[in-house]
Amino acid sequence: MDNSYPSSPLHVVICPWLAFGHLLPCLDIAERLASRGHRVSYVSTPRNIARLPPVRPAVAPLVDFVALPLPHVEGLPEGAESTNDVPYEKFELHRKAFDGLGAPFSDFLGAACADEGKKPDWIIADVYHHWAAAAANEHKVPCVMLLLGAATVIAGWVGRSPEQAAAEQELSGARPPRYSFTRIRSTLDDPSRLTRFSLTLMRCNLVAIRSCLEWEPDSVPLLATLGGKPVVPLGLLPPSLEGGRGVSKNGEDASVRWLDEQPAKSVVYVALGSEVPVRADLVHELALGLELAGTRFLWALRKPSGVPDADVLPPGFEERTRSRGIVVIGWVPQISVLAHGAVGAFLTHCG
């Protein structure tokens, strides 16, 4: 593959949703674009940008971080800029503050478009960024809506007419899965998540999904279009082991050294993510399940809020399982762990 820079590099603006499950993949996309010589403006809020890992030095000159202060909303905790900072019952307040980023983003884009040397060629708008797509339309900048979920989930979630569904099934022979969702009706008057999604889709030029035909051969054909917009599969965009984030440098991490001592494909790696803390009683149930299973395990555990250290795990759990498992409360080099030959299974959440 030709790794030389393009003769006419693009300027791409990326607007990730305010959750680290979106911020980090979008940062990876920014680095991938920069590695091909394109300039990237990565738009988020100051505290979220400050908590991102550093960009690789080789591409850092081409990645510009644009910090837009999150507007104050009564009832939202101070400094709560990502969903990780917000209790579930205040999520809609967070989305209301997020909607307030529309005006400063439009000002940023207007200023960029006024300078011929900085005018963006594309805007990548995450799932709820209806205001970014609207600003793109206003300033005549092409916009792509980014969906980071699996094609299988998107195909089962997005409603299609019976005629369209029948035609797609006849062409592909595939039937999308069906899910039952608990619908939570907000008591606030702000647009719902579905409304934000629909507005973003309506205002974009095309849709990009993080999947490919080889990975989801039944579901990707069902998403040839979405809301009348063409859908482009980006591939899986797997993280790189070559100096990427989440990688243990020279085996220096204790969890990786522990894995080095275990038989091949013998360890269950358990990590439920950092977005939503698991209640202490459910942590205990999971611990007792691992103990009863008798398997080797490496558990990356986010400590439940407000729980004393002595009560995080069931009494005596670590002593009883010390010979075959370890619990790490803190950072784990997840990419190195998942790539390790000793790991045979991964127990994680549905996101």
Legacy VTK file of the C-alpha trace (Angstrom):
# vtk DataFile Version 3.0
C-alpha trace
ASCII
DATASET POLYDATA
POINTS 351 float
0.000 0.000 0.000
1.236 3.476 -0.831
1.759 5.328 2.452
2.808 8.589 0.837
0.797 11.698 1.636
-1.936 12.662 -0.850
-1.187 15.472 -3.275
-4.258 17.406 -2.096
-4.767 16.765 1.611
-8.220 17.307 3.036
-9.345 19.232 6.086
-11.776 17.052 8.068
-13.741 18.172 11.129
-14.689 15.376 13.556
-17.443 15.873 16.157
-17.672 12.898 18.564
-20.553 12.320 20.955
-19.632 13.232 24.549
-18.919 9.686 25.726
-15.508 8.040 25.831
-16.845 5.096 23.849
-17.150 7.656 21.033
-14.380 10.121 21.891
-11.644 7.483 21.747
-12.679 5.771 18.467
-13.026 9.213 16.869
-9.558 10.127 18.100
-8.301 6.961 16.425
-10.043 7.988 13.187
-8.409 11.410 13.489
-4.984 9.794 13.794
-5.662 7.498 10.834
-6.629 10.464 8.672
-3.608 12.463 9.856
-1.305 9.528 9.111
-2.392 9.876 5.475
-1.555 13.557 5.413
-5.004 15.032 6.059
-5.603 17.854 8.536
-8.128 17.143 11.274
-10.041 19.437 13.613
-11.280 17.387 16.561
-14.177 19.175 18.280
-15.197 18.504 21.868
-15.365 20.194 25.267
-12.311 21.334 27.284
-12.426 18.703 30.021
-13.057 15.860 27.594
-10.128 16.957 25.442
-7.892 17.237 28.513
-8.688 13.623 29.454
-7.842 12.171 26.046
-4.600 10.252 25.667
-1.877 12.072 23.734
-1.883 11.868 19.961
1.053 9.989 18.461
3.929 12.448 17.899
4.264 11.533 14.220
0.780 12.857 13.407
0.268 15.422 16.189
1.050 18.456 13.964
-1.949 17.588 11.766
-4.505 17.163 14.582
-5.981 20.344 16.022
-8.215 20.185 19.104
-11.117 22.626 19.134
-12.496 23.124 22.649
-16.079 24.407 22.882
-17.172 25.102 26.489
-20.245 23.088 27.496
-23.089 25.496 28.353
-24.326 25.521 31.938
-27.626 23.754 32.554
-29.326 23.977 35.926
-29.106 20.648 37.735
-26.138 19.279 35.776
-23.123 18.591 38.019
-20.234 21.032 37.677
-17.617 19.758 35.241
-19.906 16.999 33.925
-18.849 17.016 30.268
-18.939 13.326 29.371
-21.652 10.774 30.037
-19.154 9.148 32.378
-19.564 12.141 34.708
-23.359 12.126 34.763
-25.750 9.911 36.749
-28.361 8.218 34.610
-31.230 10.335 35.886
-29.439 13.483 34.625
-28.600 12.218 31.125
-31.253 14.403 29.508
-29.771 17.482 31.202
-26.428 16.521 29.691
-28.024 16.209 26.251
-29.643 19.620 26.741
-26.229 21.146 27.484
-24.859 19.310 24.436
-27.502 20.940 22.232
-26.143 24.286 23.412
-22.883 23.600 21.568
-24.647 24.247 18.262
-24.143 28.024 18.221
-20.412 28.026 19.090
-19.816 25.231 16.583
-21.549 27.228 13.872
-19.317 30.206 14.751
-16.215 27.985 14.535
-17.270 26.542 11.196
-18.178 29.965 9.800
-14.751 31.326 10.712
-13.028 28.269 9.208
-15.006 28.585 5.973
-14.180 32.305 5.719
-10.483 31.395 5.507
-9.910 29.635 2.196
-6.840 27.897 3.604
-8.785 26.417 6.535
-12.158 25.642 4.971
-13.172 22.065 5.859
-13.731 19.572 3.063
-15.824 17.206 5.206
-17.539 17.135 8.580
-17.878 13.817 10.413
-20.851 14.166 12.763
-21.545 11.567 15.413
-24.974 10.089 16.004
-26.657 12.988 17.870
-24.861 15.962 16.287
-27.880 17.443 14.522
-26.454 20.939 15.013
-23.148 20.011 13.351
-25.018 18.660 10.339
-27.172 21.806 10.238
-24.082 24.036 10.302
-22.540 21.921 7.540
-25.607 22.542 5.390
-25.541 26.261 6.168
-21.905 26.594 5.104
-22.168 24.095 2.234
-19.690 21.600 3.662
-20.402 17.891 2.960
-21.340 15.968 6.102
-21.114 12.271 6.945
-23.009 10.779 9.874
-20.885 8.308 11.828
-22.463 5.226 13.423
-20.027 3.287 15.598
-22.400 0.436 16.431
-22.500 -2.942 14.721
-24.463 -3.213 11.491
-26.491 -6.046 13.037
-27.705 -3.789 15.836
-28.377 -0.838 13.525
-30.323 -3.018 11.075
-32.491 -4.329 13.885
-33.015 -0.917 15.467
-33.733 1.349 12.523
-37.286 1.091 11.292
-37.928 0.388 7.595
-41.130 0.070 5.657
-42.444 -3.481 5.116
-41.869 -3.061 1.373
-38.228 -2.031 1.873
-37.589 -4.822 4.372
-39.083 -7.419 2.017
-37.029 -6.157 -0.930
-33.805 -6.189 1.094
-34.476 -9.696 2.384
-35.181 -10.974 -1.139
-31.882 -9.538 -2.383
-29.703 -10.711 0.492
-31.582 -13.627 1.996
-30.889 -12.062 5.380
-33.356 -11.095 8.043
-32.427 -8.402 10.570
-32.647 -9.353 14.237
-35.471 -8.005 16.357
-34.948 -6.530 19.799
-37.303 -5.491 22.542
-36.454 -2.097 24.002
-37.724 -0.617 27.212
-38.907 2.828 26.184
-38.165 5.484 28.752
-40.342 8.560 28.313
-38.513 11.724 29.347
-40.342 14.280 31.439
-38.261 17.036 29.853
-39.349 18.956 26.795
-36.002 18.666 24.961
-35.728 16.633 21.749
-35.399 12.927 22.357
-32.409 10.888 21.305
-34.434 9.559 18.383
-35.208 13.112 17.269
-31.533 14.082 17.432
-30.616 10.951 15.475
-33.290 11.604 12.847
-32.300 15.251 12.378
-28.638 14.312 11.964
-29.531 11.642 9.417
-31.825 13.981 7.505
-29.153 16.699 7.262
-26.143 14.555 6.318
-24.970 13.533 2.842
-24.078 9.954 3.664
-23.672 7.530 6.563
-20.515 5.683 7.622
-20.615 2.549 9.768
-17.763 0.818 11.567
-18.219 -2.580 9.989
-17.585 -4.499 6.781
-19.133 -7.234 4.682
-16.527 -9.781 5.797
-17.406 -9.259 9.476
-21.207 -8.983 9.148
-22.106 -10.608 5.815
-25.821 -10.838 6.620
-26.359 -7.369 8.111
-24.208 -5.007 6.038
-26.266 -5.661 2.848
-29.368 -4.587 4.781
-27.816 -1.148 5.258
-27.089 -0.165 1.677
-29.042 2.983 2.469
-30.336 4.579 5.649
-33.021 7.230 5.511
-32.365 7.503 1.785
-28.661 8.206 2.367
-25.928 5.901 1.033
-24.099 3.879 3.697
-20.326 3.392 3.509
-18.680 0.619 5.601
-15.392 1.880 7.059
-14.127 -1.525 8.183
-13.582 -2.482 11.813
-10.781 0.062 12.397
-8.974 -2.189 14.889
-6.482 -0.496 17.218
-2.818 -0.895 16.429
-0.412 -2.831 18.612
2.414 -0.697 17.293
2.689 1.891 20.006
-1.050 2.424 20.250
-3.102 3.243 23.310
-3.918 0.411 25.661
-0.637 -1.323 24.872
1.861 -2.542 27.443
5.327 -1.233 26.680
7.937 -4.021 26.759
5.756 -6.217 28.979
6.117 -3.807 31.878
2.513 -4.148 33.072
1.927 -6.584 35.941
-1.260 -7.997 34.389
0.578 -8.831 31.154
3.407 -10.448 33.083
0.817 -12.562 34.913
-0.682 -13.624 31.586
2.780 -14.652 30.402
2.733 -17.365 33.071
-0.655 -18.836 32.104
-1.371 -21.637 29.580
-2.599 -20.749 26.110
-6.274 -19.787 25.828
-6.930 -20.533 29.486
-7.882 -17.094 30.850
-11.218 -15.318 30.839
-10.653 -11.571 30.581
-13.449 -9.660 32.336
-13.931 -5.930 31.687
-17.306 -4.222 31.804
-16.001 -0.877 30.620
-15.587 2.443 32.379
-18.804 4.133 31.251
-21.321 2.755 33.730
-20.306 1.594 37.232
-21.648 -1.779 38.313
-23.474 -1.909 41.640
-21.604 -3.586 44.494
-24.146 -6.422 44.790
-23.733 -7.241 41.085
-19.934 -7.128 41.427
-20.283 -9.726 44.197
-22.500 -11.920 42.009
-19.996 -11.785 39.165
-17.141 -12.589 41.547
-18.947 -15.612 42.960
-19.747 -16.759 39.418
-16.068 -16.617 38.471
-15.211 -18.528 41.621
-17.775 -21.249 40.909
-16.655 -21.519 37.286
-13.179 -22.512 38.424
-11.537 -20.842 35.436
-8.468 -18.631 35.310
-9.440 -14.984 35.034
-8.110 -11.476 34.738
-10.696 -8.953 35.912
-10.350 -5.235 35.179
-12.768 -3.803 37.716
-14.039 -0.270 38.082
-14.597 0.294 41.788
-18.270 1.007 42.614
-18.769 4.563 43.840
-18.985 5.060 47.586
-18.034 1.490 48.470
-15.158 0.933 50.973
-12.217 -1.017 49.539
-12.890 -3.912 51.907
-16.444 -4.329 50.583
-15.785 -4.195 46.828
-15.380 -7.975 46.552
-16.967 -10.790 48.589
-15.093 -11.632 51.823
-12.181 -13.973 51.125
-12.697 -13.973 47.350
-9.161 -12.907 46.428
-7.590 -15.379 48.860
-9.687 -18.273 47.534
-8.936 -17.483 43.880
-5.386 -16.153 44.172
-3.862 -19.200 42.470
-5.864 -18.753 39.265
-7.014 -15.166 38.964
-6.247 -11.509 39.583
-8.420 -8.438 40.015
-7.033 -5.105 38.823
-8.816 -1.981 40.051
-7.439 0.610 37.688
-5.998 0.805 34.192
-5.271 -2.339 32.196
-3.494 -2.362 28.776
-6.564 -3.852 27.146
-5.207 -4.159 23.610
-2.196 -6.105 24.858
-4.445 -8.265 27.046
-6.850 -9.123 24.232
-3.949 -9.915 21.893
-2.265 -12.174 24.454
-2.152 -15.884 23.692
-3.244 -16.829 27.201
-6.646 -15.141 26.808
-9.318 -17.500 25.542
-12.513 -15.558 26.261
-13.654 -11.982 26.818
-16.584 -11.145 29.104
-17.719 -7.572 28.499
-20.775 -5.347 28.196
-23.012 -4.884 25.168
-21.722 -1.472 24.021
LINES 1 352
351 0 1 2 3 4 5 6 7 8 9 10 11 12 13 14 15 16 17 18 19 20 21 22 23 24 25 26 27 28 29 30 31 32 33 34 35 36 37 38 39 40 41 42 43 44 45 46 47 48 49 50 51 52 53 54 55 56 57 58 59 60 61 62 63 64 65 66 67 68 69 70 71 72 73 74 75 76 77 78 79 80 81 82 83 84 85 86 87 88 89 90 91 92 93 94 95 96 97 98 99 100 101 102 103 104 105 106 107 108 109 110 111 112 113 114 115 116 117 118 119 120 121 122 123 124 125 126 127 128 129 130 131 132 133 134 135 136 137 138 139 140 141 142 143 144 145 146 147 148 149 150 151 152 153 154 155 156 157 158 159 160 161 162 163 164 165 166 167 168 169 170 171 172 173 174 175 176 177 178 179 180 181 182 183 184 185 186 187 188 189 190 191 192 193 194 195 196 197 198 199 200 201 202 203 204 205 206 207 208 209 210 211 212 213 214 215 216 217 218 219 220 221 222 223 224 225 226 227 228 229 230 231 232 233 234 235 236 237 238 239 240 241 242 243 244 245 246 247 248 249 250 251 252 253 254 255 256 257 258 259 260 261 262 263 264 265 266 267 268 269 270 271 272 273 274 275 276 277 278 279 280 281 282 283 284 285 286 287 288 289 290 291 292 293 294 295 296 297 298 299 300 301 302 303 304 305 306 307 308 309 310 311 312 313 314 315 316 317 318 319 320 321 322 323 324 325 326 327 328 329 330 331 332 333 334 335 336 337 338 339 340 341 342 343 344 345 346 347 348 349 350
